[in-house]
Amino acid sequence: MHEHDSKLTFEVMNKHLLLPVLVAFCFNTAQAQSKKLHAANDKEQLVSKRKASLQENASSIIILKSAEDSTKKSIPIDLNVKLKQDTEGVVDKHPFAVYFILIAAGLAAVASLASSIITARLNLKSKDKEYLNDYHKKVIDKRIKAIEAVESLMALFSTSYTHQVNGEKKLYNCFFVDELESEKLSNIVDKMGEFGMWYSINTIRSLEGFCEMIFPIVRRARTLEGEELVMYAIKQKEKIKHKIEIIEGCLGEDMDKLYDVKGFFKAKFKNKHPSTEKVLQS
């Protein structure tokens, strides 16, 4: 009996406790749903207000733009009048402002003109210098070719034959006994004559002295044969060598001053031709 009463009492207590819990749960759920609905309504109202505000702003902008366009069309702006209005205050404060502006504009124009003139002169000088450099280069090229012709002559005389004379070896130039070498000598001398314009005075004199010596030797050698020719060539060896050394010294001076084109022509022709004034007076 006691156990039955206890069980009954427990069931009653459970019923009394469960009911408030269920009521509280339902109340909380309903309250949460109500808050969600209110929040959604507030959000929709905020969005609606935002859209309405944007539409009002857009309408205002369109109205203002239309008014501005109509104002621009109806009221033309005179730039001269506006400039006069803007400068009236400056002129009133500074009576000489206009003169200062004119002076500044004049100085700017003068500076621009001076800059153009200076640039043109610099370009002209640059072109003149370029032309002068090209001219000097061509003259130097001509002189180098002339010097190369003389070098060929010296190379020809650097080749020698040996001959036994009383048990001693003697040297003599090969062109005495070699027809091909003799022909080379003649061609080289002719070529040097073509380049006579481009040799210095000293080099020309040394070449003239060489030719005056070598041609009689060559003519004499052509009348000799065999041992007699060889002995004659040996005797001429030192004389020819001396003339070649003189030519080499003159070429060295030419090479050392090859860059001085003006000095070359001045030294070459200063005593050769009369001045232009004398030619015109004659």
Helices and strands as residue ranges (DSSP letters): H 2-74, H 79-93, H 97-157, E 160-165, E 168-173, G 174-176, H 179-194, G 196-198, H 201-221, H 226-256, H 261-269, H 276-281
